[in-house]
Structures are given as structure tokens and as C-alpha cells.
Amino acid sequence: MLLIQVLRGLGELALSRQAQAQLGSVGVLVLLLIGIGIRARRYDLAAWAAVVFVALMTQA
């Protein structure tokens, strides 16, 4: 259980650093929207934010 939490935290850190390096603060904001959407169980918000994130990452 602890290993899963540690790996999840490291994955989030790596993804946010990559997004910030490629997109600046906009990428981090979109990742934040994904997290908020999942936490609040608003999966439509999380899904649209994920689509925007992928679109921005492929253009950068």
C-alpha cells in the first residue's frame, strides 16, 4: 500500500515537472483541473482537462 502511494506521488511529480517544462504554468493548471475533477467526482471536468492536456502536449 505504501509503495503504491510513493509510486503515485513520484509519477505525479514527474508528470507535473514535464508539463511545466513544456507548457509552463498552463500545463500545471490543466493538471490541477484533472486532479480537482477526479477528487470532486466530476469526471466530465477531468476528461475535458485531460483532452486539453494531451492536445497541448502534442503541440508543444
Gaussian input, Z-matrix of N, CA and C with variables (Angstrom, degrees):
# hf/3-21g

backbone

0 1
 N
 C     1     B1
 C     2     B2     1     A1
 N     3     B3     2     A2     1     D1
 C     4     B4     3     A3     2     D2
 C     5     B5     4     A4     3     D3
 N     6     B6     5     A5     4     D4
 C     7     B7     6     A6     5     D5
 C     8     B8     7     A7     6     D6
 N     9     B9     8     A8     7     D7
 C    10    B10     9     A9     8     D8
 C    11    B11    10    A10     9     D9
 N    12    B12    11    A11    10    D10
 C    13    B13    12    A12    11    D11
 C    14    B14    13    A13    12    D12
 N    15    B15    14    A14    13    D13
 C    16    B16    15    A15    14    D14
 C    17    B17    16    A16    15    D15
 N    18    B18    17    A17    16    D16
 C    19    B19    18    A18    17    D17
 C    20    B20    19    A19    18    D18
 N    21    B21    20    A20    19    D19
 C    22    B22    21    A21    20    D20
 C    23    B23    22    A22    21    D21
 N    24    B24    23    A23    22    D22
 C    25    B25    24    A24    23    D23
 C    26    B26    25    A25    24    D24
 N    27    B27    26    A26    25    D25
 C    28    B28    27    A27    26    D26
 C    29    B29    28    A28    27    D27
 N    30    B30    29    A29    28    D28
 C    31    B31    30    A30    29    D29
 C    32    B32    31    A31    30    D30
 N    33    B33    32    A32    31    D31
 C    34    B34    33    A33    32    D32
 C    35    B35    34    A34    33    D33
 N    36    B36    35    A35    34    D34
 C    37    B37    36    A36    35    D35
 C    38    B38    37    A37    36    D36
 N    39    B39    38    A38    37    D37
 C    40    B40    39    A39    38    D38
 C    41    B41    40    A40    39    D39
 N    42    B42    41    A41    40    D40
 C    43    B43    42    A42    41    D41
 C    44    B44    43    A43    42    D42
 N    45    B45    44    A44    43    D43
 C    46    B46    45    A45    44    D44
 C    47    B47    46    A46    45    D45
 N    48    B48    47    A47    46    D46
 C    49    B49    48    A48    47    D47
 C    50    B50    49    A49    48    D48
 N    51    B51    50    A50    49    D49
 C    52    B52    51    A51    50    D50
 C    53    B53    52    A52    51    D51
 N    54    B54    53    A53    52    D52
 C    55    B55    54    A54    53    D53
 C    56    B56    55    A55    54    D54
 N    57    B57    56    A56    55    D55
 C    58    B58    57    A57    56    D56
 C    59    B59    58    A58    57    D57
 N    60    B60    59    A59    58    D58
 C    61    B61    60    A60    59    D59
 C    62    B62    61    A61    60    D60
 N    63    B63    62    A62    61    D61
 C    64    B64    63    A63    62    D62
 C    65    B65    64    A64    63    D63
 N    66    B66    65    A65    64    D64
 C    67    B67    66    A66    65    D65
 C    68    B68    67    A67    66    D66
 N    69    B69    68    A68    67    D67
 C    70    B70    69    A69    68    D68
 C    71    B71    70    A70    69    D69
 N    72    B72    71    A71    70    D70
 C    73    B73    72    A72    71    D71
 C    74    B74    73    A73    72    D72
 N    75    B75    74    A74    73    D73
 C    76    B76    75    A75    74    D74
 C    77    B77    76    A76    75    D75
 N    78    B78    77    A77    76    D76
 C    79    B79    78    A78    77    D77
 C    80    B80    79    A79    78    D78
 N    81    B81    80    A80    79    D79
 C    82    B82    81    A81    80    D80
 C    83    B83    82    A82    81    D81
 N    84    B84    83    A83    82    D82
 C    85    B85    84    A84    83    D83
 C    86    B86    85    A85    84    D84
 N    87    B87    86    A86    85    D85
 C    88    B88    87    A87    86    D86
 C    89    B89    88    A88    87    D87
 N    90    B90    89    A89    88    D88
 C    91    B91    90    A90    89    D89
 C    92    B92    91    A91    90    D90
 N    93    B93    92    A92    91    D91
 C    94    B94    93    A93    92    D92
 C    95    B95    94    A94    93    D93
 N    96    B96    95    A95    94    D94
 C    97    B97    96    A96    95    D95
 C    98    B98    97    A97    96    D96
 N    99    B99    98    A98    97    D97
 C   100   B100    99    A99    98    D98
 C   101   B101   100   A100    99    D99
 N   102   B102   101   A101   100   D100
 C   103   B103   102   A102   101   D101
 C   104   B104   103   A103   102   D102
 N   105   B105   104   A104   103   D103
 C   106   B106   105   A105   104   D104
 C   107   B107   106   A106   105   D105
 N   108   B108   107   A107   106   D106
 C   109   B109   108   A108   107   D107
 C   110   B110   109   A109   108   D108
 N   111   B111   110   A110   109   D109
 C   112   B112   111   A111   110   D110
 C   113   B113   112   A112   111   D111
 N   114   B114   113   A113   112   D112
 C   115   B115   114   A114   113   D113
 C   116   B116   115   A115   114   D114
 N   117   B117   116   A116   115   D115
 C   118   B118   117   A117   116   D116
 C   119   B119   118   A118   117   D117
 N   120   B120   119   A119   118   D118
 C   121   B121   120   A120   119   D119
 C   122   B122   121   A121   120   D120
 N   123   B123   122   A122   121   D121
 C   124   B124   123   A123   122   D122
 C   125   B125   124   A124   123   D123
 N   126   B126   125   A125   124   D124
 C   127   B127   126   A126   125   D125
 C   128   B128   127   A127   126   D126
 N   129   B129   128   A128   127   D127
 C   130   B130   129   A129   128   D128
 C   131   B131   130   A130   129   D129
 N   132   B132   131   A131   130   D130
 C   133   B133   132   A132   131   D131
 C   134   B134   133   A133   132   D132
 N   135   B135   134   A134   133   D133
 C   136   B136   135   A135   134   D134
 C   137   B137   136   A136   135   D135
 N   138   B138   137   A137   136   D136
 C   139   B139   138   A138   137   D137
 C   140   B140   139   A139   138   D138
 N   141   B141   140   A140   139   D139
 C   142   B142   141   A141   140   D140
 C   143   B143   142   A142   141   D141
 N   144   B144   143   A143   142   D142
 C   145   B145   144   A144   143   D143
 C   146   B146   145   A145   144   D144
 N   147   B147   146   A146   145   D145
 C   148   B148   147   A147   146   D146
 C   149   B149   148   A148   147   D147
 N   150   B150   149   A149   148   D148
 C   151   B151   150   A150   149   D149
 C   152   B152   151   A151   150   D150
 N   153   B153   152   A152   151   D151
 C   154   B154   153   A153   152   D152
 C   155   B155   154   A154   153   D153
 N   156   B156   155   A155   154   D154
 C   157   B157   156   A156   155   D155
 C   158   B158   157   A157   156   D156
 N   159   B159   158   A158   157   D157
 C   160   B160   159   A159   158   D158
 C   161   B161   160   A160   159   D159
 N   162   B162   161   A161   160   D160
 C   163   B163   162   A162   161   D161
 C   164   B164   163   A163   162   D162
 N   165   B165   164   A164   163   D163
 C   166   B166   165   A165   164   D164
 C   167   B167   166   A166   165   D165
 N   168   B168   167   A167   166   D166
 C   169   B169   168   A168   167   D167
 C   170   B170   169   A169   168   D168
 N   171   B171   170   A170   169   D169
 C   172   B172   171   A171   170   D170
 C   173   B173   172   A172   171   D171
 N   174   B174   173   A173   172   D172
 C   175   B175   174   A174   173   D173
 C   176   B176   175   A175   174   D174
 N   177   B177   176   A176   175   D175
 C   178   B178   177   A177   176   D176
 C   179   B179   178   A178   177   D177

   B1=1.4470
   B2=1.5291
   B3=1.3076
   B4=1.4555
   B5=1.5224
   B6=1.3181
   B7=1.4591
   B8=1.5303
   B9=1.3213
   B10=1.4617
   B11=1.5243
   B12=1.3166
   B13=1.4617
   B14=1.5245
   B15=1.3207
   B16=1.4679
   B17=1.5221
   B18=1.3269
   B19=1.4616
   B20=1.5264
   B21=1.3197
   B22=1.4638
   B23=1.5306
   B24=1.3199
   B25=1.4608
   B26=1.5148
   B27=1.3289
   B28=1.4688
   B29=1.5207
   B30=1.3239
   B31=1.4608
   B32=1.5163
   B33=1.3331
   B34=1.4627
   B35=1.5240
   B36=1.3177
   B37=1.4577
   B38=1.5237
   B39=1.3214
   B40=1.4630
   B41=1.5236
   B42=1.3288
   B43=1.4594
   B44=1.5233
   B45=1.3187
   B46=1.4614
   B47=1.5321
   B48=1.3298
   B49=1.4717
   B50=1.5221
   B51=1.3355
   B52=1.4620
   B53=1.5238
   B54=1.3172
   B55=1.4657
   B56=1.5181
   B57=1.3127
   B58=1.4577
   B59=1.5248
   B60=1.3122
   B61=1.4622
   B62=1.5309
   B63=1.3324
   B64=1.4574
   B65=1.5246
   B66=1.3152
   B67=1.4593
   B68=1.5146
   B69=1.3036
   B70=1.4579
   B71=1.5206
   B72=1.2932
   B73=1.4638
   B74=1.5234
   B75=1.3223
   B76=1.4664
   B77=1.5250
   B78=1.3197
   B79=1.4631
   B80=1.5081
   B81=1.3148
   B82=1.4611
   B83=1.5242
   B84=1.3226
   B85=1.4617
   B86=1.5222
   B87=1.3250
   B88=1.4620
   B89=1.5248
   B90=1.3365
   B91=1.4601
   B92=1.5319
   B93=1.3166
   B94=1.4514
   B95=1.5280
   B96=1.3207
   B97=1.4643
   B98=1.5228
   B99=1.3175
   B100=1.4603
   B101=1.5192
   B102=1.3327
   B103=1.4696
   B104=1.5132
   B105=1.3241
   B106=1.4645
   B107=1.5253
   B108=1.3111
   B109=1.4600
   B110=1.5078
   B111=1.3210
   B112=1.4662
   B113=1.5184
   B114=1.3206
   B115=1.4661
   B116=1.5293
   B117=1.3393
   B118=1.4631
   B119=1.5294
   B120=1.3136
   B121=1.4669
   B122=1.5129
   B123=1.3087
   B124=1.4650
   B125=1.5265
   B126=1.3098
   B127=1.4529
   B128=1.5216
   B129=1.3367
   B130=1.4573
   B131=1.5327
   B132=1.3306
   B133=1.4646
   B134=1.5235
   B135=1.3241
   B136=1.4614
   B137=1.5243
   B138=1.3123
   B139=1.4688
   B140=1.5230
   B141=1.3345
   B142=1.4560
   B143=1.5227
   B144=1.3339
   B145=1.4593
   B146=1.5308
   B147=1.3311
   B148=1.4619
   B149=1.5274
   B150=1.3269
   B151=1.4684
   B152=1.5244
   B153=1.3255
   B154=1.4685
   B155=1.5279
   B156=1.3381
   B157=1.4575
   B158=1.5287
   B159=1.3082
   B160=1.4620
   B161=1.5245
   B162=1.3338
   B163=1.4591
   B164=1.5313
   B165=1.3204
   B166=1.4649
   B167=1.5184
   B168=1.3367
   B169=1.4685
   B170=1.5262
   B171=1.3191
   B172=1.4624
   B173=1.5175
   B174=1.3321
   B175=1.4566
   B176=1.5331
   B177=1.3214
   B178=1.4735
   B179=1.5071
   A1=110.52
   A2=116.66
   A3=120.57
   A4=110.56
   A5=116.82
   A6=121.06
   A7=110.99
   A8=116.69
   A9=120.53
   A10=110.44
   A11=117.69
   A12=121.25
   A13=111.21
   A14=116.98
   A15=120.50
   A16=110.61
   A17=117.35
   A18=120.51
   A19=111.16
   A20=116.61
   A21=119.98
   A22=110.72
   A23=116.91
   A24=120.87
   A25=112.20
   A26=116.95
   A27=120.46
   A28=111.26
   A29=116.27
   A30=119.90
   A31=112.11
   A32=116.23
   A33=120.24
   A34=110.94
   A35=116.76
   A36=120.63
   A37=111.09
   A38=116.47
   A39=119.91
   A40=111.26
   A41=117.08
   A42=120.52
   A43=111.63
   A44=116.91
   A45=118.94
   A46=111.43
   A47=117.62
   A48=119.75
   A49=110.91
   A50=116.71
   A51=119.76
   A52=110.43
   A53=116.62
   A54=120.01
   A55=110.53
   A56=117.40
   A57=120.07
   A58=110.91
   A59=116.63
   A60=119.80
   A61=111.26
   A62=117.11
   A63=119.94
   A64=112.82
   A65=118.25
   A66=120.67
   A67=114.34
   A68=117.91
   A69=119.94
   A70=111.22
   A71=116.56
   A72=120.43
   A73=112.29
   A74=118.74
   A75=120.96
   A76=110.23
   A77=117.25
   A78=120.59
   A79=112.53
   A80=116.62
   A81=120.56
   A82=109.72
   A83=118.08
   A84=121.83
   A85=110.99
   A86=117.27
   A87=120.46
   A88=110.29
   A89=117.74
   A90=120.37
   A91=111.00
   A92=116.93
   A93=121.20
   A94=110.97
   A95=116.90
   A96=120.45
   A97=111.60
   A98=117.47
   A99=120.40
   A100=109.86
   A101=116.33
   A102=119.93
   A103=112.82
   A104=116.82
   A105=120.00
   A106=110.49
   A107=116.76
   A108=120.18
   A109=112.80
   A110=116.79
   A111=120.12
   A112=110.40
   A113=117.51
   A114=121.49
   A115=111.62
   A116=116.53
   A117=121.05
   A118=111.95
   A119=116.13
   A120=123.10
   A121=111.71
   A122=114.49
   A123=121.12
   A124=105.92
   A125=114.72
   A126=119.84
   A127=112.17
   A128=117.79
   A129=118.37
   A130=110.54
   A131=117.56
   A132=121.51
   A133=110.87
   A134=116.51
   A135=120.42
   A136=111.09
   A137=116.85
   A138=120.05
   A139=111.15
   A140=117.85
   A141=120.12
   A142=111.61
   A143=116.99
   A144=119.75
   A145=110.62
   A146=117.08
   A147=120.29
   A148=111.01
   A149=116.58
   A150=120.01
   A151=110.56
   A152=117.15
   A153=121.07
   A154=110.19
   A155=116.53
   A156=120.66
   A157=110.88
   A158=116.61
   A159=119.89
   A160=110.47
   A161=117.07
   A162=119.86
   A163=111.53
   A164=116.30
   A165=119.68
   A166=112.06
   A167=116.98
   A168=119.81
   A169=111.08
   A170=118.63
   A171=119.11
   A172=111.59
   A173=117.70
   A174=120.54
   A175=111.86
   A176=117.33
   A177=120.18
   A178=111.72
   D1=-45.07
   D2=179.86
   D3=-66.51
   D4=-38.08
   D5=179.28
   D6=-62.22
   D7=-40.43
   D8=178.87
   D9=-63.97
   D10=-42.30
   D11=179.56
   D12=-65.56
   D13=-39.93
   D14=178.85
   D15=-66.43
   D16=-44.05
   D17=179.00
   D18=-64.72
   D19=-38.07
   D20=177.85
   D21=-64.13
   D22=-43.93
   D23=178.40
   D24=-62.47
   D25=-41.76
   D26=178.49
   D27=-66.72
   D28=-37.32
   D29=177.02
   D30=-64.65
   D31=-42.65
   D32=177.86
   D33=-63.54
   D34=-40.87
   D35=179.21
   D36=-64.19
   D37=-45.29
   D38=-179.33
   D39=-64.51
   D40=-42.19
   D41=-179.81
   D42=-66.56
   D43=-40.54
   D44=-179.98
   D45=-68.60
   D46=-36.30
   D47=178.08
   D48=-67.45
   D49=-38.90
   D50=178.28
   D51=-67.00
   D52=-41.60
   D53=179.49
   D54=-65.19
   D55=-40.12
   D56=179.98
   D57=-68.19
   D58=-36.28
   D59=179.19
   D60=-67.14
   D61=-38.19
   D62=-176.62
   D63=-88.93
   D64=-36.09
   D65=-171.79
   D66=-117.29
   D67=-8.67
   D68=-177.01
   D69=76.67
   D70=-149.07
   D71=-175.03
   D72=-72.77
   D73=-20.45
   D74=178.36
   D75=-64.79
   D76=-41.80
   D77=178.37
   D78=-63.10
   D79=-40.78
   D80=178.70
   D81=-67.01
   D82=-37.84
   D83=178.10
   D84=-64.10
   D85=-41.49
   D86=178.96
   D87=-66.31
   D88=-40.25
   D89=175.60
   D90=-62.54
   D91=-37.66
   D92=176.87
   D93=-63.22
   D94=-40.34
   D95=177.29
   D96=-64.03
   D97=-36.78
   D98=176.46
   D99=-62.37
   D100=-46.87
   D101=179.20
   D102=-62.90
   D103=-41.28
   D104=178.99
   D105=-65.66
   D106=-41.22
   D107=179.17
   D108=-62.83
   D109=-39.88
   D110=179.03
   D111=-71.32
   D112=-42.72
   D113=-178.22
   D114=-64.85
   D115=-39.06
   D116=-178.33
   D117=-86.58
   D118=3.22
   D119=-178.66
   D120=57.94
   D121=36.71
   D122=172.59
   D123=-107.06
   D124=81.38
   D125=-171.38
   D126=-69.97
   D127=-22.01
   D128=176.42
   D129=-67.78
   D130=-40.33
   D131=175.70
   D132=-62.48
   D133=-44.41
   D134=-179.78
   D135=-65.29
   D136=-39.50
   D137=-178.93
   D138=-67.01
   D139=-45.33
   D140=179.39
   D141=-66.14
   D142=-38.20
   D143=177.46
   D144=-65.17
   D145=-37.10
   D146=177.56
   D147=-66.25
   D148=-39.22
   D149=177.48
   D150=-63.53
   D151=-43.92
   D152=178.32
   D153=-63.08
   D154=-41.29
   D155=-179.92
   D156=-61.55
   D157=-46.75
   D158=-179.76
   D159=-64.39
   D160=-41.02
   D161=178.48
   D162=-62.25
   D163=-42.74
   D164=179.13
   D165=-67.54
   D166=-38.82
   D167=-178.77
   D168=-68.86
   D169=-32.48
   D170=-179.71
   D171=-77.00
   D172=-24.26
   D173=178.67
   D174=-83.57
   D175=-26.15
   D176=-175.04
   D177=-76.58

